[in-house]
């Protein structure tokens, strides 16, 4: 149980750390013609939209399975 809790806590700390780092820094990795000066590592708008789609699909599947 402690191992499972540690894995969950580690994942949450990782995502939280990336979010904090990403909101405070810009990416210097990207360079070239299409590079922007303020690029983030993670596109949080896309991540939020994907999370919303995942929750909606999971809810629809749960309703489908529960109705049988």
HTML snippet that shows the backbone in 3Dmol.js (N, CA, C, O; Angstrom):
<script src="https://3Dmol.org/build/3Dmol-min.js"></script>
<div id="view" style="width:600px;height:400px;position:relative"></div>
<script>
const pdb = `
ATOM      1  N   UNK A   1       0.825  -1.197   0.000  1.00  0.00           N
ATOM      2  CA  UNK A   1       0.000   0.000   0.000  1.00  0.00           C
ATOM      3  C   UNK A   1       0.868   1.258   0.000  1.00  0.00           C
ATOM      4  O   UNK A   1       0.564   2.231  -0.690  1.00  0.00           O
ATOM      5  N   UNK A   2       1.963   1.228   0.791  1.00  0.00           N
ATOM      6  CA  UNK A   2       2.839   2.393   0.837  1.00  0.00           C
ATOM      7  C   UNK A   2       3.531   2.620  -0.504  1.00  0.00           C
ATOM      8  O   UNK A   2       3.779   3.759  -0.897  1.00  0.00           O
ATOM      9  N   UNK A   3       3.839   1.530  -1.201  1.00  0.00           N
ATOM     10  CA  UNK A   3       4.482   1.661  -2.515  1.00  0.00           C
ATOM     11  C   UNK A   3       3.537   2.328  -3.504  1.00  0.00           C
ATOM     12  O   UNK A   3       3.937   3.222  -4.248  1.00  0.00           O
ATOM     13  N   UNK A   4       2.280   1.889  -3.508  1.00  0.00           N
ATOM     14  CA  UNK A   4       1.279   2.478  -4.397  1.00  0.00           C
ATOM     15  C   UNK A   4       1.080   3.954  -4.074  1.00  0.00           C
ATOM     16  O   UNK A   4       1.026   4.788  -4.978  1.00  0.00           O
ATOM     17  N   UNK A   5       0.972   4.277  -2.791  1.00  0.00           N
ATOM     18  CA  UNK A   5       0.823   5.672  -2.369  1.00  0.00           C
ATOM     19  C   UNK A   5       2.037   6.491  -2.783  1.00  0.00           C
ATOM     20  O   UNK A   5       1.892   7.638  -3.207  1.00  0.00           O
ATOM     21  N   UNK A   6       3.233   5.920  -2.665  1.00  0.00           N
ATOM     22  CA  UNK A   6       4.455   6.618  -3.068  1.00  0.00           C
ATOM     23  C   UNK A   6       4.498   6.885  -4.556  1.00  0.00           C
ATOM     24  O   UNK A   6       4.965   7.939  -4.986  1.00  0.00           O
ATOM     25  N   UNK A   7       4.010   5.932  -5.357  1.00  0.00           N
ATOM     26  CA  UNK A   7       3.985   6.128  -6.811  1.00  0.00           C
ATOM     27  C   UNK A   7       3.008   7.235  -7.181  1.00  0.00           C
ATOM     28  O   UNK A   7       3.314   8.072  -8.029  1.00  0.00           O
ATOM     29  N   UNK A   8       1.846   7.248  -6.558  1.00  0.00           N
ATOM     30  CA  UNK A   8       0.854   8.308  -6.818  1.00  0.00           C
ATOM     31  C   UNK A   8       1.417   9.671  -6.396  1.00  0.00           C
ATOM     32  O   UNK A   8       1.323  10.645  -7.144  1.00  0.00           O
ATOM     33  N   UNK A   9       1.993   9.732  -5.213  1.00  0.00           N
ATOM     34  CA  UNK A   9       2.556  10.991  -4.720  1.00  0.00           C
ATOM     35  C   UNK A   9       3.700  11.462  -5.613  1.00  0.00           C
ATOM     36  O   UNK A   9       3.814  12.656  -5.889  1.00  0.00           O
ATOM     37  N   UNK A  10       4.543  10.545  -6.064  1.00  0.00           N
ATOM     38  CA  UNK A  10       5.640  10.897  -6.956  1.00  0.00           C
ATOM     39  C   UNK A  10       5.153  11.454  -8.281  1.00  0.00           C
ATOM     40  O   UNK A  10       5.708  12.425  -8.794  1.00  0.00           O
ATOM     41  N   UNK A  11       4.104  10.834  -8.842  1.00  0.00           N
ATOM     42  CA  UNK A  11       3.545  11.331 -10.101  1.00  0.00           C
ATOM     43  C   UNK A  11       2.961  12.728  -9.921  1.00  0.00           C
ATOM     44  O   UNK A  11       3.148  13.596 -10.772  1.00  0.00           O
ATOM     45  N   UNK A  12       2.258  12.942  -8.820  1.00  0.00           N
ATOM     46  CA  UNK A  12       1.683  14.267  -8.569  1.00  0.00           C
ATOM     47  C   UNK A  12       2.782  15.319  -8.371  1.00  0.00           C
ATOM     48  O   UNK A  12       2.671  16.438  -8.871  1.00  0.00           O
ATOM     49  N   UNK A  13       3.836  14.955  -7.642  1.00  0.00           N
ATOM     50  CA  UNK A  13       4.951  15.893  -7.463  1.00  0.00           C
ATOM     51  C   UNK A  13       5.647  16.195  -8.779  1.00  0.00           C
ATOM     52  O   UNK A  13       6.060  17.329  -9.019  1.00  0.00           O
ATOM     53  N   UNK A  14       5.780  15.188  -9.635  1.00  0.00           N
ATOM     54  CA  UNK A  14       6.409  15.401 -10.938  1.00  0.00           C
ATOM     55  C   UNK A  14       5.598  16.371 -11.793  1.00  0.00           C
ATOM     56  O   UNK A  14       6.148  17.318 -12.355  1.00  0.00           O
ATOM     57  N   UNK A  15       4.303  16.137 -11.891  1.00  0.00           N
ATOM     58  CA  UNK A  15       3.448  17.020 -12.694  1.00  0.00           C
ATOM     59  C   UNK A  15       3.422  18.421 -12.099  1.00  0.00           C
ATOM     60  O   UNK A  15       3.497  19.409 -12.829  1.00  0.00           O
ATOM     61  N   UNK A  16       3.316  18.511 -10.785  1.00  0.00           N
ATOM     62  CA  UNK A  16       3.320  19.824 -10.144  1.00  0.00           C
ATOM     63  C   UNK A  16       4.635  20.553 -10.351  1.00  0.00           C
ATOM     64  O   UNK A  16       4.647  21.760 -10.593  1.00  0.00           O
ATOM     65  N   UNK A  17       5.739  19.830 -10.257  1.00  0.00           N
ATOM     66  CA  UNK A  17       7.045  20.443 -10.478  1.00  0.00           C
ATOM     67  C   UNK A  17       7.227  20.940 -11.895  1.00  0.00           C
ATOM     68  O   UNK A  17       7.757  22.029 -12.117  1.00  0.00           O
ATOM     69  N   UNK A  18       6.786  20.140 -12.856  1.00  0.00           N
ATOM     70  CA  UNK A  18       6.871  20.559 -14.259  1.00  0.00           C
ATOM     71  C   UNK A  18       6.008  21.788 -14.492  1.00  0.00           C
ATOM     72  O   UNK A  18       6.412  22.705 -15.208  1.00  0.00           O
ATOM     73  N   UNK A  19       4.826  21.815 -13.892  1.00  0.00           N
ATOM     74  CA  UNK A  19       3.942  22.969 -14.075  1.00  0.00           C
ATOM     75  C   UNK A  19       4.579  24.237 -13.500  1.00  0.00           C
ATOM     76  O   UNK A  19       4.560  25.290 -14.137  1.00  0.00           O
ATOM     77  N   UNK A  20       5.139  24.129 -12.299  1.00  0.00           N
ATOM     78  CA  UNK A  20       5.778  25.301 -11.675  1.00  0.00           C
ATOM     79  C   UNK A  20       6.984  25.749 -12.490  1.00  0.00           C
ATOM     80  O   UNK A  20       7.152  26.940 -12.749  1.00  0.00           O
ATOM     81  N   UNK A  21       7.819  24.806 -12.892  1.00  0.00           N
ATOM     82  CA  UNK A  21       8.988  25.145 -13.697  1.00  0.00           C
ATOM     83  C   UNK A  21       8.569  25.757 -15.029  1.00  0.00           C
ATOM     84  O   UNK A  21       9.147  26.742 -15.487  1.00  0.00           O
ATOM     85  N   UNK A  22       7.557  25.157 -15.639  1.00  0.00           N
ATOM     86  CA  UNK A  22       7.102  25.599 -16.948  1.00  0.00           C
ATOM     87  C   UNK A  22       6.486  26.987 -16.896  1.00  0.00           C
ATOM     88  O   UNK A  22       6.625  27.762 -17.842  1.00  0.00           O
ATOM     89  N   UNK A  23       5.811  27.307 -15.809  1.00  0.00           N
ATOM     90  CA  UNK A  23       5.198  28.632 -15.719  1.00  0.00           C
ATOM     91  C   UNK A  23       6.225  29.709 -15.395  1.00  0.00           C
ATOM     92  O   UNK A  23       5.978  30.891 -15.633  1.00  0.00           O
ATOM     93  N   UNK A  24       7.382  29.311 -14.854  1.00  0.00           N
ATOM     94  CA  UNK A  24       8.398  30.301 -14.495  1.00  0.00           C
ATOM     95  C   UNK A  24       9.488  30.448 -15.549  1.00  0.00           C
ATOM     96  O   UNK A  24      10.159  31.479 -15.581  1.00  0.00           O
ATOM     97  N   UNK A  25       9.687  29.466 -16.403  1.00  0.00           N
ATOM     98  CA  UNK A  25      10.770  29.469 -17.368  1.00  0.00           C
ATOM     99  C   UNK A  25      10.224  29.462 -18.792  1.00  0.00           C
ATOM    100  O   UNK A  25       9.038  29.233 -19.028  1.00  0.00           O
ATOM    101  N   UNK A  26      11.118  29.717 -19.717  1.00  0.00           N
ATOM    102  CA  UNK A  26      10.819  29.529 -21.135  1.00  0.00           C
ATOM    103  C   UNK A  26      11.770  28.485 -21.676  1.00  0.00           C
ATOM    104  O   UNK A  26      12.845  28.275 -21.115  1.00  0.00           O
ATOM    105  N   UNK A  27      11.400  27.845 -22.730  1.00  0.00           N
ATOM    106  CA  UNK A  27      12.224  26.793 -23.305  1.00  0.00           C
ATOM    107  C   UNK A  27      13.277  27.387 -24.221  1.00  0.00           C
ATOM    108  O   UNK A  27      12.950  28.125 -25.150  1.00  0.00           O
ATOM    109  N   UNK A  28      14.536  27.071 -23.967  1.00  0.00           N
ATOM    110  CA  UNK A  28      15.616  27.522 -24.841  1.00  0.00           C
ATOM    111  C   UNK A  28      16.004  26.437 -25.821  1.00  0.00           C
ATOM    112  O   UNK A  28      16.946  26.611 -26.595  1.00  0.00           O
ATOM    113  N   UNK A  29      15.294  25.314 -25.804  1.00  0.00           N
ATOM    114  CA  UNK A  29      15.603  24.189 -26.676  1.00  0.00           C
ATOM    115  C   UNK A  29      15.195  24.504 -28.112  1.00  0.00           C
ATOM    116  O   UNK A  29      15.924  24.191 -29.054  1.00  0.00           O
ATOM    117  N   UNK A  30      14.043  25.117 -28.274  1.00  0.00           N
ATOM    118  CA  UNK A  30      13.524  25.388 -29.613  1.00  0.00           C
ATOM    119  C   UNK A  30      14.301  26.526 -30.257  1.00  0.00           C
ATOM    120  O   UNK A  30      14.515  27.579 -29.657  1.00  0.00           O
ATOM    121  N   UNK A  31      14.707  26.290 -31.469  1.00  0.00           N
ATOM    122  CA  UNK A  31      15.351  27.351 -32.231  1.00  0.00           C
ATOM    123  C   UNK A  31      15.011  27.130 -33.696  1.00  0.00           C
ATOM    124  O   UNK A  31      14.671  26.017 -34.098  1.00  0.00           O
ATOM    125  N   UNK A  32      15.100  28.156 -34.470  1.00  0.00           N
ATOM    126  CA  UNK A  32      14.772  28.053 -35.879  1.00  0.00           C
ATOM    127  C   UNK A  32      13.777  29.114 -36.278  1.00  0.00           C
ATOM    128  O   UNK A  32      13.537  30.069 -35.540  1.00  0.00           O
ATOM    129  N   UNK A  33      13.192  28.938 -37.462  1.00  0.00           N
ATOM    130  CA  UNK A  33      12.290  29.949 -38.000  1.00  0.00           C
ATOM    131  C   UNK A  33      10.968  30.028 -37.245  1.00  0.00           C
ATOM    132  O   UNK A  33      10.412  31.115 -37.092  1.00  0.00           O
ATOM    133  N   UNK A  34      10.462  28.903 -36.775  1.00  0.00           N
ATOM    134  CA  UNK A  34       9.148  28.911 -36.121  1.00  0.00           C
ATOM    135  C   UNK A  34       9.244  29.004 -34.609  1.00  0.00           C
ATOM    136  O   UNK A  34       8.217  28.982 -33.931  1.00  0.00           O
ATOM    137  N   UNK A  35      10.442  29.107 -34.063  1.00  0.00           N
ATOM    138  CA  UNK A  35      10.617  29.159 -32.607  1.00  0.00           C
ATOM    139  C   UNK A  35      10.114  30.496 -32.066  1.00  0.00           C
ATOM    140  O   UNK A  35      10.306  31.548 -32.675  1.00  0.00           O
ATOM    141  N   UNK A  36       9.477  30.424 -30.928  1.00  0.00           N
ATOM    142  CA  UNK A  36       9.019  31.619 -30.239  1.00  0.00           C
ATOM    143  C   UNK A  36       9.911  31.836 -29.032  1.00  0.00           C
ATOM    144  O   UNK A  36      10.538  30.895 -28.544  1.00  0.00           O
ATOM    145  N   UNK A  37       9.973  33.056 -28.551  1.00  0.00           N
ATOM    146  CA  UNK A  37      10.848  33.331 -27.417  1.00  0.00           C
ATOM    147  C   UNK A  37      10.264  32.820 -26.107  1.00  0.00           C
ATOM    148  O   UNK A  37      11.026  32.568 -25.174  1.00  0.00           O
ATOM    149  N   UNK A  38       8.960  32.656 -25.994  1.00  0.00           N
ATOM    150  CA  UNK A  38       8.318  32.230 -24.753  1.00  0.00           C
ATOM    151  C   UNK A  38       7.588  30.908 -24.934  1.00  0.00           C
ATOM    152  O   UNK A  38       6.380  30.835 -24.711  1.00  0.00           O
ATOM    153  N   UNK A  39       8.297  29.870 -25.333  1.00  0.00           N
ATOM    154  CA  UNK A  39       7.685  28.559 -25.491  1.00  0.00           C
ATOM    155  C   UNK A  39       7.758  27.792 -24.183  1.00  0.00           C
ATOM    156  O   UNK A  39       8.756  27.860 -23.466  1.00  0.00           O
ATOM    157  N   UNK A  40       6.704  27.070 -23.882  1.00  0.00           N
ATOM    158  CA  UNK A  40       6.695  26.248 -22.677  1.00  0.00           C
ATOM    159  C   UNK A  40       6.992  24.803 -23.044  1.00  0.00           C
ATOM    160  O   UNK A  40       6.892  24.412 -24.207  1.00  0.00           O
ATOM    161  N   UNK A  41       7.356  24.021 -22.047  1.00  0.00           N
ATOM    162  CA  UNK A  41       7.653  22.616 -22.277  1.00  0.00           C
ATOM    163  C   UNK A  41       6.365  21.852 -22.577  1.00  0.00           C
ATOM    164  O   UNK A  41       6.318  21.034 -23.497  1.00  0.00           O
ATOM    165  N   UNK A  42       5.336  22.122 -21.804  1.00  0.00           N
ATOM    166  CA  UNK A  42       4.050  21.439 -21.950  1.00  0.00           C
ATOM    167  C   UNK A  42       3.007  22.457 -22.384  1.00  0.00           C
ATOM    168  O   UNK A  42       2.941  23.555 -21.830  1.00  0.00           O
ATOM    169  N   UNK A  43       2.197  22.103 -23.367  1.00  0.00           N
ATOM    170  CA  UNK A  43       1.098  22.963 -23.785  1.00  0.00           C
ATOM    171  C   UNK A  43      -0.085  22.642 -22.877  1.00  0.00           C
ATOM    172  O   UNK A  43      -0.819  21.685 -23.120  1.00  0.00           O
ATOM    173  N   UNK A  44      -0.266  23.444 -21.833  1.00  0.00           N
ATOM    174  CA  UNK A  44      -1.244  23.131 -20.797  1.00  0.00           C
ATOM    175  C   UNK A  44      -2.666  23.253 -21.309  1.00  0.00           C
ATOM    176  O   UNK A  44      -3.557  22.588 -20.780  1.00  0.00           O
ATOM    177  N   UNK A  45      -2.917  24.082 -22.326  1.00  0.00           N
ATOM    178  CA  UNK A  45      -4.263  24.169 -22.904  1.00  0.00           C
ATOM    179  C   UNK A  45      -4.636  22.857 -23.583  1.00  0.00           C
ATOM    180  O   UNK A  45      -5.760  22.373 -23.442  1.00  0.00           O
ATOM    181  N   UNK A  46      -3.698  22.291 -24.312  1.00  0.00           N
ATOM    182  CA  UNK A  46      -3.946  21.009 -24.978  1.00  0.00           C
ATOM    183  C   UNK A  46      -4.098  19.903 -23.943  1.00  0.00           C
ATOM    184  O   UNK A  46      -4.959  19.035 -24.088  1.00  0.00           O
ATOM    185  N   UNK A  47      -3.267  19.923 -22.896  1.00  0.00           N
ATOM    186  CA  UNK A  47      -3.369  18.908 -21.847  1.00  0.00           C
ATOM    187  C   UNK A  47      -4.726  18.986 -21.152  1.00  0.00           C
ATOM    188  O   UNK A  47      -5.319  17.951 -20.846  1.00  0.00           O
ATOM    189  N   UNK A  48      -5.226  20.194 -20.899  1.00  0.00           N
ATOM    190  CA  UNK A  48      -6.531  20.350 -20.257  1.00  0.00           C
ATOM    191  C   UNK A  48      -7.646  19.845 -21.166  1.00  0.00           C
ATOM    192  O   UNK A  48      -8.577  19.193 -20.693  1.00  0.00           O
ATOM    193  N   UNK A  49      -7.567  20.130 -22.441  1.00  0.00           N
ATOM    194  CA  UNK A  49      -8.589  19.662 -23.385  1.00  0.00           C
ATOM    195  C   UNK A  49      -8.569  18.138 -23.496  1.00  0.00           C
ATOM    196  O   UNK A  49      -9.625  17.508 -23.533  1.00  0.00           O
ATOM    197  N   UNK A  50      -7.373  17.541 -23.550  1.00  0.00           N
ATOM    198  CA  UNK A  50      -7.271  16.084 -23.602  1.00  0.00           C
ATOM    199  C   UNK A  50      -7.817  15.447 -22.330  1.00  0.00           C
ATOM    200  O   UNK A  50      -8.462  14.401 -22.398  1.00  0.00           O
ATOM    201  N   UNK A  51      -7.573  16.053 -21.175  1.00  0.00           N
ATOM    202  CA  UNK A  51      -8.099  15.542 -19.905  1.00  0.00           C
ATOM    203  C   UNK A  51      -9.627  15.595 -19.909  1.00  0.00           C
ATOM    204  O   UNK A  51     -10.289  14.670 -19.439  1.00  0.00           O
ATOM    205  N   UNK A  52     -10.177  16.684 -20.444  1.00  0.00           N
ATOM    206  CA  UNK A  52     -11.635  16.832 -20.514  1.00  0.00           C
ATOM    207  C   UNK A  52     -12.228  15.754 -21.416  1.00  0.00           C
ATOM    208  O   UNK A  52     -13.247  15.154 -21.071  1.00  0.00           O
ATOM    209  N   UNK A  53     -11.607  15.501 -22.562  1.00  0.00           N
ATOM    210  CA  UNK A  53     -12.077  14.465 -23.482  1.00  0.00           C
ATOM    211  C   UNK A  53     -11.999  13.095 -22.820  1.00  0.00           C
ATOM    212  O   UNK A  53     -12.916  12.286 -22.961  1.00  0.00           O
ATOM    213  N   UNK A  54     -10.909  12.828 -22.096  1.00  0.00           N
ATOM    214  CA  UNK A  54     -10.746  11.551 -21.421  1.00  0.00           C
ATOM    215  C   UNK A  54     -11.827  11.348 -20.362  1.00  0.00           C
ATOM    216  O   UNK A  54     -12.403  10.264 -20.263  1.00  0.00           O
ATOM    217  N   UNK A  55     -12.106  12.381 -19.573  1.00  0.00           N
ATOM    218  CA  UNK A  55     -13.145  12.266 -18.547  1.00  0.00           C
ATOM    219  C   UNK A  55     -14.516  12.037 -19.167  1.00  0.00           C
ATOM    220  O   UNK A  55     -15.297  11.232 -18.661  1.00  0.00           O
ATOM    221  N   UNK A  56     -14.818  12.740 -20.264  1.00  0.00           N
ATOM    222  CA  UNK A  56     -16.106  12.583 -20.934  1.00  0.00           C
ATOM    223  C   UNK A  56     -16.268  11.173 -21.487  1.00  0.00           C
ATOM    224  O   UNK A  56     -17.320  10.555 -21.324  1.00  0.00           O
ATOM    225  N   UNK A  57     -15.222  10.664 -22.143  1.00  0.00           N
ATOM    226  CA  UNK A  57     -15.293   9.307 -22.701  1.00  0.00           C
ATOM    227  C   UNK A  57     -15.416   8.260 -21.603  1.00  0.00           C
ATOM    228  O   UNK A  57     -16.165   7.294 -21.751  1.00  0.00           O
ATOM    229  N   UNK A  58     -14.687   8.441 -20.501  1.00  0.00           N
ATOM    230  CA  UNK A  58     -14.776   7.490 -19.394  1.00  0.00           C
ATOM    231  C   UNK A  58     -16.172   7.493 -18.790  1.00  0.00           C
ATOM    232  O   UNK A  58     -16.710   6.437 -18.456  1.00  0.00           O
ATOM    233  N   UNK A  59     -16.762   8.681 -18.648  1.00  0.00           N
ATOM    234  CA  UNK A  59     -18.121   8.771 -18.109  1.00  0.00           C
ATOM    235  C   UNK A  59     -19.124   8.101 -19.041  1.00  0.00           C
ATOM    236  O   UNK A  59     -20.009   7.375 -18.587  1.00  0.00           O
ATOM    237  N   UNK A  60     -18.988   8.343 -20.346  1.00  0.00           N
ATOM    238  CA  UNK A  60     -19.903   7.720 -21.313  1.00  0.00           C
ATOM    239  C   UNK A  60     -19.777   6.204 -21.288  1.00  0.00           C
ATOM    240  O   UNK A  60     -20.786   5.503 -21.355  1.00  0.00           O
ATOM    241  N   UNK A  61     -18.554   5.685 -21.192  1.00  0.00           N
ATOM    242  CA  UNK A  61     -18.349   4.237 -21.128  1.00  0.00           C
ATOM    243  C   UNK A  61     -18.919   3.664 -19.839  1.00  0.00           C
ATOM    244  O   UNK A  61     -19.501   2.580 -19.841  1.00  0.00           O
ATOM    245  N   UNK A  62     -18.753   4.395 -18.730  1.00  0.00           N
ATOM    246  CA  UNK A  62     -19.299   3.925 -17.457  1.00  0.00           C
ATOM    247  C   UNK A  62     -20.814   3.844 -17.517  1.00  0.00           C
ATOM    248  O   UNK A  62     -21.406   2.876 -17.040  1.00  0.00           O
ATOM    249  N   UNK A  63     -21.441   4.853 -18.099  1.00  0.00           N
ATOM    250  CA  UNK A  63     -22.897   4.843 -18.240  1.00  0.00           C
ATOM    251  C   UNK A  63     -23.334   3.683 -19.122  1.00  0.00           C
ATOM    252  O   UNK A  63     -24.332   3.022 -18.833  1.00  0.00           O
ATOM    253  N   UNK A  64     -22.590   3.432 -20.198  1.00  0.00           N
ATOM    254  CA  UNK A  64     -22.923   2.323 -21.101  1.00  0.00           C
ATOM    255  C   UNK A  64     -22.801   0.979 -20.386  1.00  0.00           C
ATOM    256  O   UNK A  64     -23.675   0.123 -20.520  1.00  0.00           O
ATOM    257  N   UNK A  65     -21.726   0.791 -19.632  1.00  0.00           N
ATOM    258  CA  UNK A  65     -21.520  -0.471 -18.926  1.00  0.00           C
ATOM    259  C   UNK A  65     -22.526  -0.637 -17.791  1.00  0.00           C
ATOM    260  O   UNK A  65     -23.043  -1.732 -17.572  1.00  0.00           O
ATOM    261  N   UNK A  66     -22.803   0.450 -17.069  1.00  0.00           N
ATOM    262  CA  UNK A  66     -23.718   0.371 -15.924  1.00  0.00           C
ATOM    263  C   UNK A  66     -25.166   0.154 -16.352  1.00  0.00           C
ATOM    264  O   UNK A  66     -25.977  -0.334 -15.565  1.00  0.00           O
ATOM    265  N   UNK A  67     -25.492   0.506 -17.573  1.00  0.00           N
ATOM    266  CA  UNK A  67     -26.883   0.370 -18.012  1.00  0.00           C
ATOM    267  C   UNK A  67     -27.216  -1.069 -18.435  1.00  0.00           C
ATOM    268  O   UNK A  67     -28.380  -1.383 -18.684  1.00  0.00           O
ATOM    269  N   UNK A  68     -26.219  -1.930 -18.517  1.00  0.00           N
ATOM    270  CA  UNK A  68     -26.472  -3.330 -18.913  1.00  0.00           C
ATOM    271  C   UNK A  68     -27.040  -4.144 -17.801  1.00  0.00           C
ATOM    272  O   UNK A  68     -27.304  -5.333 -17.979  1.00  0.00           O
TER     273      UNK A  68
END
`;
const viewer = $3Dmol.createViewer("view");
viewer.addModel(pdb, "pdb");
viewer.setStyle({}, {cartoon: {color: "spectrum"}});
viewer.zoomTo();
viewer.render();
</script>
